[in-house]
Amino acid sequence: MPATALRELLAILSSSIDLLESTCDAAGVAVPDLHEPFTPPSEAFRAIPAAAEAASLIGAAALQIEAIVTPPPVTLYRIVGGNFRSAALRAVFESGVTELLREAGPQGMHVRDIGAANGQEPEKLARFLRALATHHVYREVAPNVFTNTRISSLIDTGNPSKEVLANPDKKHSGSTGMSAIAAHHLDEVFKAAAFAWETLDDPKTRHSGEPLDSPFCRSIGKPQDLWAHYKENKMRGERFGIAMQGMEKMQPQDAIVTAFPWSTLPKNAKIVDVGGGIGTSCFGLARHFPEFKLVVQDLPQVVKQAGEIWEEKFPGVVETGRVTLQEHDFFTTQPQKDASVFLVKQILHDWSDPYCVKILSQLWEAAAPDTTLLIMESLVPLACHDPELDAPSAIPGAAAKEAPAPLLANYGATNDMSYNIDMVMFFMFNSQERTFLHFQKLLASAGWEIVKVHRQAGDSTFVQSIEAKKVEKPSA
Ligand SMILES: C[S@@+](CC[C@H](N)C(=O)[O-])C[C@H]1O[C@@H](n2cnc3c(N)ncnc32)[C@H](O)[C@@H]1O
């Protein structure tokens, strides 16, 4: 009798669990405990490529088995009801429940006591928490008594619950940034998402790539892009700055250091982080390559925030001139003409193709012949095998590792962060994440040629780095 998909998936599951356990045993690292709070060291196993691959296969196989055996309406409603759970998470998160549960410890806290501390209605809290506990975000350890899990602890600001509740606008200060990115997605992105169909249904905005035709603009009821919105809404703007650090936390620690062979550059190389935000990428570079000259460019209000954060993290480094924080609009002439590397991380995904060409053209004008353009973005994989990337001439690293059949080639929902971010880009900016071939064409149109794609060990990250060199600009 031929093996059924279920049996094939079980075989993948079983051999991958064996491999994960033996690899972790050999390396002396543990497979994380779902009930323990998240800590960065608990992710150590994922730095071992074999363990990371085994974990991806386990997740992909388990989710595919689940899709086969679960009643279809239940699976459908996991999608339909995604926003219901987002709303529940926002309610418990914004009312300081995660911090209260951290302080209560592993025995948990009764919703009555949570309500007494945060002023919320205990019964409503219990309903939200239970819905989330069903997905391992929080845990009901006894009737109406909840604790954090590895997942819910990710959005712990780490600050005392009293401070979080008394001063909610400042609660992300000093956090890892994960709480801020989640809060950003649960707030302005969540609301923008609700207007996706209205934007597509409207013939005036259906085919547009203009930022002001985004679902976000529809959600706030005015033609104002996110950056202008943040100038007006200081809390959201500051939260976004901290959220960018959270973005980094979703990737392997110091992913920037392995994103490119930095040590091949001259000791005093100048790295220009274009649209660098508060300079999150440069934190890692500053730590590992103390002789590099780092320039972080962004809009004025972000540069101001960056100044405060750099002073806190690396006191005095800006005064030494090792790190320059520069106000610069990347649609205008690039002032740095002697860059070894133009680092452009998670910028192009904010803009539709015609805008990206403008940004890339400014960099092309300022680049020396040996300047490297390093773009860090998600290279979105197809959900099936990508035959276009089979060609022997394909650029090294262009093709993502694909999962074996009968798994989805992209490892399914265990690897869906790039699709999440792609949706966010549409909601907020009317822009997108791109496939490798899309990037290749886009860069070529602005005079850049991709020479290599650097992928992280195990490729468990959702941000890859695309190395490109300046070539002749195609004639218009
Ligand atoms: C998604 S964030 C990425 C930040 C940073 N590269 C990172 O990965 O942490 C996009 C950044 O682009 C900046 N930005 C938007 N428009 C800009 C412009 N015209 N010139 C320079 N920076 C801009 C925003 O202020 C924001 O910091």
The ligand as an SDF file (V2000), in Angstrom:
LIG
                    3D

 27 29  0  0  0  0  0  0  0  0999 V2000
   11.2370   50.0420    8.4800 C   0  0  0  0  0  0  0  0  0  0  0  0
   12.2430   51.3070    9.1590 S   0  0  0  0  0  0  0  0  0  0  0  0
   13.8290   50.5460    8.9860 C   0  0  0  0  0  0  0  0  0  0  0  0
   14.8420   51.1450    9.8710 C   0  0  0  0  0  0  0  0  0  0  0  0
   16.2220   50.4570    9.8720 C   0  0  0  0  0  0  0  0  0  0  0  0
   16.7900   50.3460    8.5550 N   0  0  0  0  0  0  0  0  0  0  0  0
   16.1380   49.0970   10.5320 C   0  0  0  0  0  0  0  0  0  0  0  0
   16.1210   48.0820    9.8340 O   0  0  0  0  0  0  0  0  0  0  0  0
   16.0960   49.0750   11.7850 O   0  0  0  0  0  0  0  0  0  0  0  0
   12.1970   52.5090    7.8640 C   0  0  0  0  0  0  0  0  0  0  0  0
   12.9570   53.7750    8.2100 C   0  0  0  0  0  0  0  0  0  0  0  0
   12.9440   54.6360    7.0450 O   0  0  0  0  0  0  0  0  0  0  0  0
   12.9330   55.9660    7.5110 C   0  0  0  0  0  0  0  0  0  0  0  0
   12.5240   56.8610    6.4220 N   0  0  0  0  0  0  0  0  0  0  0  0
   11.2940   57.0070    5.8640 C   0  0  0  0  0  0  0  0  0  0  0  0
   11.3270   57.9040    4.8630 N   0  0  0  0  0  0  0  0  0  0  0  0
   12.6110   58.3340    4.7940 C   0  0  0  0  0  0  0  0  0  0  0  0
   13.2790   59.2510    3.9410 C   0  0  0  0  0  0  0  0  0  0  0  0
   12.6320   59.8910    2.9730 N   0  0  0  0  0  0  0  0  0  0  0  0
   14.6010   59.4380    4.1290 N   0  0  0  0  0  0  0  0  0  0  0  0
   15.2680   58.7790    5.1220 C   0  0  0  0  0  0  0  0  0  0  0  0
   14.6860   57.8980    5.9580 N   0  0  0  0  0  0  0  0  0  0  0  0
   13.3690   57.6760    5.7890 C   0  0  0  0  0  0  0  0  0  0  0  0
   11.9720   55.9020    8.6780 C   0  0  0  0  0  0  0  0  0  0  0  0
   12.0970   57.0250    9.5240 O   0  0  0  0  0  0  0  0  0  0  0  0
   12.3680   54.5870    9.3340 C   0  0  0  0  0  0  0  0  0  0  0  0
   13.3310   54.7660   10.3350 O   0  0  0  0  0  0  0  0  0  0  0  0
  1  2  1  0
  2  3  1  0
  2 10  1  0
  3  4  1  0
  4  5  1  0
  5  6  1  0
  5  7  1  0
  7  8  2  0
  7  9  1  0
 10 11  1  0
 11 12  1  0
 11 26  1  0
 12 13  1  0
 13 14  1  0
 13 24  1  0
 14 15  1  0
 14 23  1  0
 15 16  2  0
 16 17  1  0
 17 18  1  0
 17 23  2  0
 18 19  1  0
 18 20  2  0
 20 21  1  0
 21 22  2  0
 22 23  1  0
 24 25  1  0
 24 26  1  0
 26 27  1  0
M  CHG  2   2   1   9  -1
M  END
$$$$
